Amino acid sequence: MKLRAMIVSMSLAGVALSGIARADAPAPAEKEKPYPSKEESIGMIGGAGIGALAGGPFGFVLGMALGEWVGDRMVTQKRSNAELATELAEAKRKAEALNAKLEASDRAVEALSLELKASRERFAQVNEKS
């Protein structure tokens, strides 16, 4: 009976501490879910199980907290990767557009150079006649 009471009290302490630890976290955006992600849930359950086996009730609470933290880091990393992939695609699109403009400018410069050369030749012919 004593062990059961200790496990329950440690679980409640862990839940309370995880709420305190997340108090400074920003509020979820409208599109985000208000409950833990799949990774956080798996981390909490896995960490709690491993912690309970390794360290009893204290290990349960510590494992649950660490598992949730690792799961949260994984979710944050996934979001960062998705944002960076979007930014990379946008940068590639801009680079392609700039390359197309550069090619058009090069063609315009080449055409103007040919026009200048032809104008110089006509000018030289006019000077020879005068």
GULO-430552 format. One line per field, with one value per atom (N, C-alpha, C, O, CB): residue number from 0; residue in three letters; atom name; y, x, z. Coordinates in steps of 0.05 Angstrom, whole numbers, plus 5000, padded with zeros to 4 digits. Each point is the difference from the previous one (the first is absolute). Glycine has a CB too. Layout:
N
k NUM,...
r ala,...
a CA,...
north Y,...
east X,...
up Z,...
end
This chain:
130
k 0,0,0,0,0,1,1,1,1,1,2,2,2,2,2,3,3,3,3,3,4,4,4,4,4,5,5,5,5,5,6,6,6,6,6,7,7,7,7,7,8,8,8,8,8,9,9,9,9,9,10,10,10,10,10,11,11,11,11,11,12,12,12,12,12,13,13,13,13,13,14,14,14,14,14,15,15,15,15,15,16,16,16,16,16,17,17,17,17,17,18,18,18,18,18,19,19,19,19,19,20,20,20,20,20,21,21,21,21,21,22,22,22,22,22,23,23,23,23,23,24,24,24,24,24,25,25,25,25,25,26,26,26,26,26,27,27,27,27,27,28,28,28,28,28,29,29,29,29,29,30,30,30,30,30,31,31,31,31,31,32,32,32,32,32,33,33,33,33,33,34,34,34,34,34,35,35,35,35,35,36,36,36,36,36,37,37,37,37,37,38,38,38,38,38,39,39,39,39,39,40,40,40,40,40,41,41,41,41,41,42,42,42,42,42,43,43,43,43,43,44,44,44,44,44,45,45,45,45,45,46,46,46,46,46,47,47,47,47,47,48,48,48,48,48,49,49,49,49,49,50,50,50,50,50,51,51,51,51,51,52,52,52,52,52,53,53,53,53,53,54,54,54,54,54,55,55,55,55,55,56,56,56,56,56,57,57,57,57,57,58,58,58,58,58,59,59,59,59,59,60,60,60,60,60,61,61,61,61,61,62,62,62,62,62,63,63,63,63,63,64,64,64,64,64,65,65,65,65,65,66,66,66,66,66,67,67,67,67,67,68,68,68,68,68,69,69,69,69,69,70,70,70,70,70,71,71,71,71,71,72,72,72,72,72,73,73,73,73,73,74,74,74,74,74,75,75,75,75,75,76,76,76,76,76,77,77,77,77,77,78,78,78,78,78,79,79,79,79,79,80,80,80,80,80,81,81,81,81,81,82,82,82,82,82,83,83,83,83,83,84,84,84,84,84,85,85,85,85,85,86,86,86,86,86,87,87,87,87,87,88,88,88,88,88,89,89,89,89,89,90,90,90,90,90,91,91,91,91,91,92,92,92,92,92,93,93,93,93,93,94,94,94,94,94,95,95,95,95,95,96,96,96,96,96,97,97,97,97,97,98,98,98,98,98,99,99,99,99,99,100,100,100,100,100,101,101,101,101,101,102,102,102,102,102,103,103,103,103,103,104,104,104,104,104,105,105,105,105,105,106,106,106,106,106,107,107,107,107,107,108,108,108,108,108,109,109,109,109,109,110,110,110,110,110,111,111,111,111,111,112,112,112,112,112,113,113,113,113,113,114,114,114,114,114,115,115,115,115,115,116,116,116,116,116,117,117,117,117,117,118,118,118,118,118,119,119,119,119,119,120,120,120,120,120,121,121,121,121,121,122,122,122,122,122,123,123,123,123,123,124,124,124,124,124,125,125,125,125,125,126,126,126,126,126,127,127,127,127,127,128,128,128,128,128,129,129,129,129,129
r met,met,met,met,met,lys,lys,lys,lys,lys,leu,leu,leu,leu,leu,arg,arg,arg,arg,arg,ala,ala,ala,ala,ala,met,met,met,met,met,ile,ile,ile,ile,ile,val,val,val,val,val,ser,ser,ser,ser,ser,met,met,met,met,met,ser,ser,ser,ser,ser,leu,leu,leu,leu,leu,ala,ala,ala,ala,ala,gly,gly,gly,gly,gly,val,val,val,val,val,ala,ala,ala,ala,ala,leu,leu,leu,leu,leu,ser,ser,ser,ser,ser,gly,gly,gly,gly,gly,ile,ile,ile,ile,ile,ala,ala,ala,ala,ala,arg,arg,arg,arg,arg,ala,ala,ala,ala,ala,asp,asp,asp,asp,asp,ala,ala,ala,ala,ala,pro,pro,pro,pro,pro,ala,ala,ala,ala,ala,pro,pro,pro,pro,pro,ala,ala,ala,ala,ala,glu,glu,glu,glu,glu,lys,lys,lys,lys,lys,glu,glu,glu,glu,glu,lys,lys,lys,lys,lys,pro,pro,pro,pro,pro,tyr,tyr,tyr,tyr,tyr,pro,pro,pro,pro,pro,ser,ser,ser,ser,ser,lys,lys,lys,lys,lys,glu,glu,glu,glu,glu,glu,glu,glu,glu,glu,ser,ser,ser,ser,ser,ile,ile,ile,ile,ile,gly,gly,gly,gly,gly,met,met,met,met,met,ile,ile,ile,ile,ile,gly,gly,gly,gly,gly,gly,gly,gly,gly,gly,ala,ala,ala,ala,ala,gly,gly,gly,gly,gly,ile,ile,ile,ile,ile,gly,gly,gly,gly,gly,ala,ala,ala,ala,ala,leu,leu,leu,leu,leu,ala,ala,ala,ala,ala,gly,gly,gly,gly,gly,gly,gly,gly,gly,gly,pro,pro,pro,pro,pro,phe,phe,phe,phe,phe,gly,gly,gly,gly,gly,phe,phe,phe,phe,phe,val,val,val,val,val,leu,leu,leu,leu,leu,gly,gly,gly,gly,gly,met,met,met,met,met,ala,ala,ala,ala,ala,leu,leu,leu,leu,leu,gly,gly,gly,gly,gly,glu,glu,glu,glu,glu,trp,trp,trp,trp,trp,val,val,val,val,val,gly,gly,gly,gly,gly,asp,asp,asp,asp,asp,arg,arg,arg,arg,arg,met,met,met,met,met,val,val,val,val,val,thr,thr,thr,thr,thr,gln,gln,gln,gln,gln,lys,lys,lys,lys,lys,arg,arg,arg,arg,arg,ser,ser,ser,ser,ser,asn,asn,asn,asn,asn,ala,ala,ala,ala,ala,glu,glu,glu,glu,glu,leu,leu,leu,leu,leu,ala,ala,ala,ala,ala,thr,thr,thr,thr,thr,glu,glu,glu,glu,glu,leu,leu,leu,leu,leu,ala,ala,ala,ala,ala,glu,glu,glu,glu,glu,ala,ala,ala,ala,ala,lys,lys,lys,lys,lys,arg,arg,arg,arg,arg,lys,lys,lys,lys,lys,ala,ala,ala,ala,ala,glu,glu,glu,glu,glu,ala,ala,ala,ala,ala,leu,leu,leu,leu,leu,asn,asn,asn,asn,asn,ala,ala,ala,ala,ala,lys,lys,lys,lys,lys,leu,leu,leu,leu,leu,glu,glu,glu,glu,glu,ala,ala,ala,ala,ala,ser,ser,ser,ser,ser,asp,asp,asp,asp,asp,arg,arg,arg,arg,arg,ala,ala,ala,ala,ala,val,val,val,val,val,glu,glu,glu,glu,glu,ala,ala,ala,ala,ala,leu,leu,leu,leu,leu,ser,ser,ser,ser,ser,leu,leu,leu,leu,leu,glu,glu,glu,glu,glu,leu,leu,leu,leu,leu,lys,lys,lys,lys,lys,ala,ala,ala,ala,ala,ser,ser,ser,ser,ser,arg,arg,arg,arg,arg,glu,glu,glu,glu,glu,arg,arg,arg,arg,arg,phe,phe,phe,phe,phe,ala,ala,ala,ala,ala,gln,gln,gln,gln,gln,val,val,val,val,val,asn,asn,asn,asn,asn,glu,glu,glu,glu,glu,lys,lys,lys,lys,lys,ser,ser,ser,ser,ser
a N,CA,C,O,CB,N,CA,C,O,CB,N,CA,C,O,CB,N,CA,C,O,CB,N,CA,C,O,CB,N,CA,C,O,CB,N,CA,C,O,CB,N,CA,C,O,CB,N,CA,C,O,CB,N,CA,C,O,CB,N,CA,C,O,CB,N,CA,C,O,CB,N,CA,C,O,CB,N,CA,C,O,CB,N,CA,C,O,CB,N,CA,C,O,CB,N,CA,C,O,CB,N,CA,C,O,CB,N,CA,C,O,CB,N,CA,C,O,CB,N,CA,C,O,CB,N,CA,C,O,CB,N,CA,C,O,CB,N,CA,C,O,CB,N,CA,C,O,CB,N,CA,C,O,CB,N,CA,C,O,CB,N,CA,C,O,CB,N,CA,C,O,CB,N,CA,C,O,CB,N,CA,C,O,CB,N,CA,C,O,CB,N,CA,C,O,CB,N,CA,C,O,CB,N,CA,C,O,CB,N,CA,C,O,CB,N,CA,C,O,CB,N,CA,C,O,CB,N,CA,C,O,CB,N,CA,C,O,CB,N,CA,C,O,CB,N,CA,C,O,CB,N,CA,C,O,CB,N,CA,C,O,CB,N,CA,C,O,CB,N,CA,C,O,CB,N,CA,C,O,CB,N,CA,C,O,CB,N,CA,C,O,CB,N,CA,C,O,CB,N,CA,C,O,CB,N,CA,C,O,CB,N,CA,C,O,CB,N,CA,C,O,CB,N,CA,C,O,CB,N,CA,C,O,CB,N,CA,C,O,CB,N,CA,C,O,CB,N,CA,C,O,CB,N,CA,C,O,CB,N,CA,C,O,CB,N,CA,C,O,CB,N,CA,C,O,CB,N,CA,C,O,CB,N,CA,C,O,CB,N,CA,C,O,CB,N,CA,C,O,CB,N,CA,C,O,CB,N,CA,C,O,CB,N,CA,C,O,CB,N,CA,C,O,CB,N,CA,C,O,CB,N,CA,C,O,CB,N,CA,C,O,CB,N,CA,C,O,CB,N,CA,C,O,CB,N,CA,C,O,CB,N,CA,C,O,CB,N,CA,C,O,CB,N,CA,C,O,CB,N,CA,C,O,CB,N,CA,C,O,CB,N,CA,C,O,CB,N,CA,C,O,CB,N,CA,C,O,CB,N,CA,C,O,CB,N,CA,C,O,CB,N,CA,C,O,CB,N,CA,C,O,CB,N,CA,C,O,CB,N,CA,C,O,CB,N,CA,C,O,CB,N,CA,C,O,CB,N,CA,C,O,CB,N,CA,C,O,CB,N,CA,C,O,CB,N,CA,C,O,CB,N,CA,C,O,CB,N,CA,C,O,CB,N,CA,C,O,CB,N,CA,C,O,CB,N,CA,C,O,CB,N,CA,C,O,CB,N,CA,C,O,CB,N,CA,C,O,CB,N,CA,C,O,CB,N,CA,C,O,CB,N,CA,C,O,CB,N,CA,C,O,CB,N,CA,C,O,CB,N,CA,C,O,CB,N,CA,C,O,CB,N,CA,C,O,CB,N,CA,C,O,CB,N,CA,C,O,CB,N,CA,C,O,CB,N,CA,C,O,CB,N,CA,C,O,CB,N,CA,C,O,CB,N,CA,C,O,CB,N,CA,C,O,CB,N,CA,C,O,CB,N,CA,C,O,CB,N,CA,C,O,CB,N,CA,C,O,CB,N,CA,C,O,CB,N,CA,C,O,CB,N,CA,C,O,CB,N,CA,C,O,CB,N,CA,C,O,CB
north 4976,5024,5025,5020,4955,5024,5023,5006,5024,4965,4991,5003,5013,5017,4944,5029,5011,5030,5015,4939,5054,5028,5017,5022,4964,5002,5015,5004,5021,4960,4998,5002,5021,5016,4936,5048,5019,5029,5018,4947,5039,5027,5009,5024,4967,4991,5008,5006,5019,4953,5013,5006,5027,5016,4935,5055,5026,5023,5021,4957,5017,5020,5004,5023,4965,4991,5002,5015,5017,4941,5037,5015,5029,5017,4942,5047,5028,5014,5023,4965,4998,5012,5004,5020,4959,5003,5003,5024,5014,4937,5054,5024,5025,5020,4954,5026,5024,5004,5023,4969,4987,5003,5011,5013,4948,5034,5010,5026,5010,4943,5059,5024,5023,5018,4967,5015,5022,4995,5017,4992,4967,4994,5017,5005,4948,5055,5016,4984,4976,5051,4987,4987,4988,5011,5021,4944,4988,5017,5014,4941,5045,5015,4987,4978,5037,4999,4990,4973,4983,5064,4949,4975,4977,4977,5050,4979,4980,4987,5013,5012,4950,4986,5008,5004,4958,5041,5008,4976,5005,5030,4941,4977,4991,5009,4977,4997,4992,4986,4986,5009,5009,4987,4970,4990,5053,4943,4971,4995,4981,5012,5022,4996,5005,4986,5028,5007,5006,4978,4992,5057,4941,4978,4975,4987,5032,4974,4977,5003,4982,5009,5033,5006,4998,4989,5040,4982,4998,4972,4992,5053,4939,4973,4983,4985,5019,4998,4985,5008,4982,5014,5030,5009,4992,4992,5046,4963,4991,4970,4992,5044,4948,4972,4993,4984,5008,5019,4995,5011,4987,5014,5023,5012,4984,4997,5047,4945,4984,4974,4992,5028,4968,4976,5005,4984,4997,5042,5005,5013,4994,5012,5011,5016,5000,5017,5010,4956,4999,5025,5011,4962,5035,5023,5026,5015,4964,5026,5024,4999,5020,4985,4972,4996,5002,5010,4960,5022,5002,5030,5007,4952,5058,5028,5013,5015,4986,4993,5012,4990,5016,4987,4972,4989,5012,5005,4953,5046,5012,5028,5008,4964,5044,5027,5002,5016,4997,4970,5000,4990,5011,4982,4987,4990,5021,5003,4951,5061,5022,5021,5011,4980,5016,5021,4991,5016,4998,4961,4990,5001,5007,4964,5020,5001,5028,5004,4955,5060,5028,5010,5015,4993,4985,5008,4988,5013,4990,4972,4988,5015,5005,4951,5052,5015,5027,5008,4969,5036,5026,4997,5017,4998,4965,4995,4995,5009,4972,5003,4995,5025,5005,4950,5063,5025,5018,5012,4985,5003,5016,4990,5016,4994,4964,4988,5007,5006,4956,5037,5006,5030,5006,4958,5054,5028,5005,5016,4996,4975,5004,4989,5011,4986,4981,4989,5019,5004,4949,5060,5020,5023,5010,4976,5024,5023,4993,5016,5000,4960,4991,4999,5009,4964,5017,4999,5028,5005,4952,5061,5028,5013,5014,4990,4990,5011,4989,5015,4990,4969,4989,5012,5006,4951,5048,5013,5028,5008,4965,5042,5027,4999,5016,4999,4966,4997,4994,5011,4973,4998,4994,5025,5004,4948,5063,5025,5019,5013,4980,5010,5019,4990,5016,4997,4961,4989,5006,5006,4958,5033,5006,5030,5006,4957,5055,5028,5006,5016,4995,4976,5004,4991,5014,4980,4983,4991,5020,5005,4947,5058,5020,5025,5012,4970,5027,5023,4995,5018,4995,4964,4993,5001,5009,4962,5018,5001,5029,5007,4948,5061,5029,5014,5016,4984,4994,5013,4991,5016,4985,4974,4989,5014,5008,4948,5047,5013,5029,5010,4959,5045,5028,5002,5020,4990,4971,5001,4997,5014,4966,5002,4997,5025,5008,4943,5062,5025,5022,5015,4972,5014,5020,4995,5019,4986,4970,4994,5008,5011,4950,5033,5008,5030,5011,4947,5056,5030,5011,5019,4981,4989,5009,4996,5017,4973,4987,4994,5020,5010,4941,5055,5020,5028,5015,4958,5033,5026,5002,5020,4982,4976,4999,5003,5014,4957,5017,5003,5028,5011,4941,5061,5028,5018,5019,4972,5005,5016,4996,5019,4977,4980,4995,5016,5010,4944,5048,5013,5030,5014,4949,5048,5029,5010,5024,4975
east 5016,4984,5017,4994,4970,5058,5018,5012,5003,5007,4998,5012,4980,5007,5024,4944,4980,4995,4997,4982,5020,4996,5023,4997,4977,5050,5024,5000,5007,5019,4965,4999,4979,5006,5008,4963,4980,5009,4996,4969,5048,5009,5022,5001,4987,5030,5021,4988,5010,5023,4947,4988,4986,5003,4990,4993,4987,5021,4996,4965,5061,5021,5012,5006,5004,4993,5011,4981,5009,5015,4951,4980,5000,5000,4972,5030,5000,5026,4999,4973,5050,5025,5001,5012,5011,4966,5000,4982,5006,5002,4971,4984,5015,4997,4962,5056,5016,5022,5006,4985,5022,5022,4990,5015,5008,4951,4990,4985,4988,5008,5004,4985,5011,4985,5005,5036,5012,4998,5008,5022,4960,4998,4978,4979,5037,4987,4980,4974,5001,5035,4942,4974,5000,5011,4966,5010,5000,4985,4980,5022,5007,4987,4973,4994,5051,4939,4973,5001,4983,5001,5035,5001,5013,4997,5005,5012,5013,4980,4981,5063,4962,4982,5008,5023,4972,4985,5006,5010,5009,4956,5034,5010,5027,5008,4945,5061,5027,5000,4981,5031,5010,5003,5005,5004,5014,4982,5005,5028,5004,4966,5050,5027,5002,5014,5003,4969,5001,4987,5010,4989,4979,4986,5017,5002,4954,5056,5017,5023,5008,4979,5025,5023,4992,5015,5004,4958,4991,4995,5009,4970,5007,4994,5025,5004,4951,5062,5025,5018,5012,4984,5007,5017,4990,5015,4997,4961,4989,5005,5006,4958,5032,5004,5029,5006,4957,5056,5028,5009,5015,4993,4982,5007,4990,5014,4986,4975,4989,5016,5004,4950,5054,5016,5027,5011,4965,5036,5027,5001,5018,4995,4968,5003,4975,4998,5034,4949,4976,4983,4999,5026,4961,4981,5014,4990,4981,5052,5015,5009,4999,5016,4994,5008,4977,5003,5033,4940,4976,4995,4996,4984,5020,4995,5022,4994,4981,5050,5022,5000,5004,5023,4968,4999,4977,5003,5017,4958,4977,5007,4994,4974,5044,5006,5021,4998,4992,5031,5021,4989,5008,5027,4948,4988,4983,5001,5000,4984,4984,5017,4994,4970,5058,5019,5012,5002,5008,4999,5012,4979,5006,5026,4943,4979,4994,4996,4985,5019,4996,5022,4995,4981,5049,5022,4997,5007,5023,4961,4996,4979,5003,5010,4965,4979,5010,4995,4970,5050,5012,5019,4999,4997,5020,5018,4985,5008,5026,4944,4984,4989,5001,4987,5002,4988,5022,4996,4969,5058,5022,5009,5005,5011,4985,5008,4979,5008,5015,4952,4979,5002,4997,4973,5034,5003,5024,4999,4979,5045,5024,4997,5010,5016,4959,4995,4984,5005,4997,4978,4984,5016,4998,4962,5057,5018,5019,5006,4990,5015,5018,4987,5011,5014,4950,4986,4995,5002,4976,5015,4995,5026,5000,4963,5060,5025,5008,5011,5003,4981,5006,4984,5009,5003,4962,4982,5010,5000,4962,5047,5010,5026,5004,4974,5039,5025,4995,5014,5009,4958,4994,4989,5007,4983,4993,4990,5022,5000,4956,5062,5023,5018,5011,4987,5006,5017,4987,5013,5004,4956,4986,5003,5004,4963,5031,5004,5028,5004,4961,5055,5027,5005,5014,5000,4975,5003,4988,5011,4989,4976,4987,5017,5003,4952,5057,5018,5024,5009,4975,5028,5023,4993,5016,5002,4959,4992,4996,5007,4970,5011,4996,5027,5003,4953,5063,5027,5013,5012,4992,4993,5012,4987,5015,4995,4964,4986,5009,5005,4956,5041,5009,5029,5007,4961,5048,5028,5002,5015,4999,4969,5000,4990,5010,4982,4987,4990,5022,5003,4950,5061,5022,5021,5010,4981,5017,5020,4991,5015,5000,4959,4990,4999,5006,4967,5020,4999,5028,5003,4957,5060,5027,5010,5013,4996,4983,5008,4987,5014,4991,4970,4986,5013,5003,4954,5050,5013,5027,5007,4969,5039,5026,4996,5016,5002,4962,4995,4992,5008,4977,4999,4992,5024,5003,4951,5064,5024,5019,5013,4983,5005,5017,4990,5016,4995,4963,4988,5004,5001,4966,5034,5003,5028,5004,4956
up 5000,5000,5000,4987,5037,4991,5002,4972,4993,5055,4938,4973,4981,4984,5024,4993,4982,5006,4981,5017,5027,5007,4991,4991,5049,4962,4991,4969,4990,5050,4946,4971,4991,4982,5014,5017,4994,5006,4984,5025,5014,5007,4982,4993,5054,4945,4981,4973,4986,5039,4966,4974,5001,4981,5012,5028,5003,5000,4988,5037,4989,5001,4972,4992,5056,4937,4973,4982,4984,5023,4995,4984,5007,4982,5014,5030,5009,4990,4991,5050,4962,4991,4970,4990,5049,4946,4971,4992,4980,5013,5022,4995,5007,4985,5025,5011,5007,4980,4992,5056,4942,4981,4974,4986,5035,4972,4974,5004,4980,5004,5039,5005,4983,4992,5055,4948,4984,4970,4984,5054,4954,4972,4987,5013,4996,4966,4987,4997,4998,4978,5023,4995,4972,4982,5050,4965,4974,4980,5007,5014,4955,4978,4994,5009,4972,5004,4994,4986,5005,4992,4985,4985,5016,4992,4966,5063,5016,5019,5009,4988,5010,5019,5028,5006,4962,5050,5027,5017,5023,4974,4993,5015,4989,4978,5032,5004,4992,4973,4992,5055,4938,4974,5004,5023,4957,4998,5001,5011,5017,4943,5032,5009,5030,5015,4940,5055,5028,5016,5021,4969,5001,5014,5001,5021,4964,4992,5000,5018,5015,4938,5047,5018,5029,5016,4949,5042,5028,5009,5022,4973,4988,5008,5001,5019,4960,5000,5000,5023,5013,4937,5054,5022,5027,5018,4954,5031,5026,5005,5022,4974,4983,5003,5006,5018,4951,5016,5005,5027,5014,4936,5056,5026,5023,5020,4959,5019,5022,5003,5023,4968,4987,5002,5012,5016,4945,5032,5008,5028,5016,4937,5053,5025,5018,5018,4958,5019,5016,4996,4978,5056,4986,4997,4992,4984,5050,4978,4992,4971,4986,5062,4944,4972,4981,4978,5038,4994,4983,4994,4977,5044,4999,4997,4983,4981,5063,4962,4986,4971,4981,5061,4953,4973,4984,4976,5041,4996,4986,4992,4977,5049,4992,4993,4978,4981,5066,4955,4980,4973,4979,5056,4965,4976,4986,4975,5044,4996,4989,4989,4978,5054,4981,4990,4974,4981,5066,4951,4975,4978,4977,5049,4980,4980,4990,4976,5045,4998,4992,4982,4981,5063,4962,4983,4972,4980,5060,4958,4974,4984,4976,5043,4994,4986,4991,4978,5050,4990,4992,4977,4982,5065,4952,4978,4974,4979,5054,4969,4976,4988,4976,5043,4999,4990,4988,4979,5057,4977,4989,4972,4982,5065,4951,4974,4978,4978,5046,4983,4981,4992,4976,5043,5000,4994,4982,4981,5062,4964,4984,4971,4981,5061,4956,4973,4983,4976,5043,4994,4986,4991,4978,5048,4993,4993,4978,4983,5065,4953,4979,4973,4980,5054,4965,4974,4990,4976,5038,5003,4992,4990,4980,5054,4980,4991,4973,4983,5065,4947,4974,4978,4978,5045,4983,4980,4994,4976,5041,5003,4995,4984,4982,5061,4963,4986,4970,4983,5059,4953,4972,4985,4977,5037,5000,4988,4994,4979,5045,4995,4996,4977,4985,5063,4950,4978,4973,4981,5050,4968,4975,4993,4976,5033,5011,4994,4991,4982,5052,4979,4992,4971,4985,5063,4945,4972,4980,4979,5038,4990,4983,4998,4978,5035,5009,5000,4983,4985,5060,4956,4984,4970,4984,5054,4955,4972,4991,4978,5027,5012,4993,4996,4982,5044,4992,4997,4974,4987,5064,4943,4975,4976,4981,5041,4978,4977,4998,4978,5028,5017,4999,4991,4987,5050,4970,4991,4970,4986,5058,4945,4971,4986,4980,5026,5006,4989,5001,4981,5034,5007,5002,4980,4987,5062,4947,4980,4972,4984,5045,4965,4973,4998,4978,5020,5023,4999,4996,4985,5044,4983,4997,4972,4988,5060,4940,4972,4981,4982,5030,4992,4984,5003,4981,5022,5022,5005,4986,4989,5056,4956,4987,4970,4987,5049,4952,4972,4993,4979,5018,5019,4995,5002,4984,5035,5000,5003,4976,4991,5059,4939,4977,4975,4985,5033,4979,4977,5003,4979,5016,5029,5003,4998,5002,5025
end
